[in-house]
Amino acid sequence: MWDENIYGDSDAAGELLLRRRVSAIDIAAAEALDAAAKAPGRREAYTKAEMAYAITELFDRRDSSRILPMLRQDFILKIPTTLPYGGQFTGSEAFAGFFSGTPGGAQVWESFDVHVDEVIESADHLIARLTNTGVLKATGKTAVIQNVWLFEAANGRLVSTQLYADTAAALSTAG
């Protein structure tokens, strides 16, 4: 029986248990990736947990070092062309370049913060749901934008990613 006097309501306790489970998975993934980093180029495949961890690190900490070895050479990055920095880019160097700074850079944003809401694993995909908060340089207005990044995985490697952005939210803030 669940004792709400000790643990609080069941929703809060479930969230706590989920965070503990995710933390253990993250620790295992981080340790495996740290070991792989000591022998670059030797890993041919990665687990979904490792990929999810690397995606979280990419967006939460702007650290692409864990995800770059997971990308196939012909990796494809797709950004909506309705965004000022949109287009289709191929290869890990293009991916690294895109994520080396703020999307669109100082020309578009005064500030830009990313919060990873969740990373969902499925058979062939990982889905990163994000909430971005940015201040547009042109207007000084704050935009809160929901994004989904859909990563395709095959044979333990990342094949492509596509950004699905709430461009209407950004445009409505643009003035």
N, C-alpha and C positions, 0 to 999 in steps of 0.2 A: 504494500500500500504506500502511496506517495504521501509524505508528511509535508504539507504546505507550510507548517510552522517552522520547519527546519530549512527547507529548500525553496520556499516561495512557490509561485504558481508554476504549473507544468510547462508553460510556454518558455518562461525564463530558464527553467532547468534544462529543457531540451536544447535551448540555444547554448547554454554553458557546456553541455555534453558535446554538442556539435563542434564548438570551438576547441575543446580538448582533443577531439578526434582529428580535426583538421591540423592542429598544432603537431600532433604526433606524426601525421602523414607528411607535413611540411618538413619536419626535422629529418625524417628518413630520406625524403627527396633531396634536401639540401646536402646531407652527408654523402649520398650517392653522387650528386653532381660535383661536390668538392673533390671526391676521389677521382672522378672522370677528368676534372680539370688538370689534375697532376699528370695525366697521360693524354694530351689532346690528340684528337683524330683517331683514337682507338675504339671509341664506342660507335657502333653502327645503328643502335636502336635505343630508344628511351621509353620509359613507362608513361602512362597517362598522368600519374601522380607527379612525376618529375616535370612533365610538360606544364601541368597546371601550376606547379610551384614557379617555374620559370616565367610563365605568363604573368603571374601575380607580381613577381619581382620586377618584371619589365614595366608594368604600369604603376605599381605602388612606389617603387624606389628608382624608377628610370634606369634600371640596371639591365642591360641587354646581354651581359656576359654569359648568363646561364642559358639563354634561349638561342643564341647564335649558333652554337655547335649542333643544335637540333634541326636547323633549317637545311633542306636539300639545296644543292647548288642552283637548281632552277626554281627556287622558291619565288612565288608571286605575291606581291603586296598590292591590294586594290583599295584605293581611296576614292570616294565619290567625287566626280568632276565638278559637282556643284560647290565644293570647297575650294578655297584659293590655292591649296596645296595638293589638290586631287590629281589622280592619274593611276596608271598601272606601272609598277616597278618590279624588276626581276633581279633576283640574287640577294645574297646575304649582305653584301656591301650596301646596296640600296636600302635594305631593311635597317641596317645599322645607322645609315645616314639619316633616315627619316626619324628614328627614335633617339638620335643624339641630342635633340633639343626639343623645344616646344613646337608642336605642329603649327606650321605657318610662321613660327618665330616671332620676334619682336615687331615685325611688320603688321601682325594681326592682333596679338595679345599683349596687354600689359602684364598680366599674370594668368597662369593656367595651372589648376590643381586637379589631379585625378584621384578618384576613390574607386577601388575595386569593390563592387557590390557582391559579386560572386563569380566563380569560374565553374562552369558546368561541363562535365565529361560525358561524352556519348561514344558510340562505337567508332565513328570515323571523324569526330569533330570535338573541339573544345570551344566553349562559348564564354567569352569574358564580358560580363555586364558591368558597365562603368557609369559613374556619375561624374561629369567634369564641371568644374566651376571656373570660369574665366572672365577676365575683365577685358572687353574689346578696346583696343587702342583708339579706334576711330570715334567711339562715342563715350568711353569711360563707363559704360553700363556693364553690369554683371550678367553673365549668361550661365544658366544651369542647363547642361546638355546631357541627355541620356544617350549612351552609345552601346553598341554591341559589336564586338570583334569576333568573327567566326573564323576559327583556325581549322584547317583541314589536316588530318594526320593520316599517314599510310606507312605501314611497315616500321613503326617506331620513330618516324621522322615527321617534321612539319612540312607540308607541301605548299600551303598558301594561307593567306588571311585576307579577309575583306571586312572593311569598316562599314557598319550600318549606323549612321549618325542622324540624330534629330536635327537636321539642318534648318528646319523651320524655326526651332527655338533660337538658334544662332542668328538667323536672318531677322527675326522679330526684335531681337535686342540690338541689331545693327542700326536700327533707326529707320 
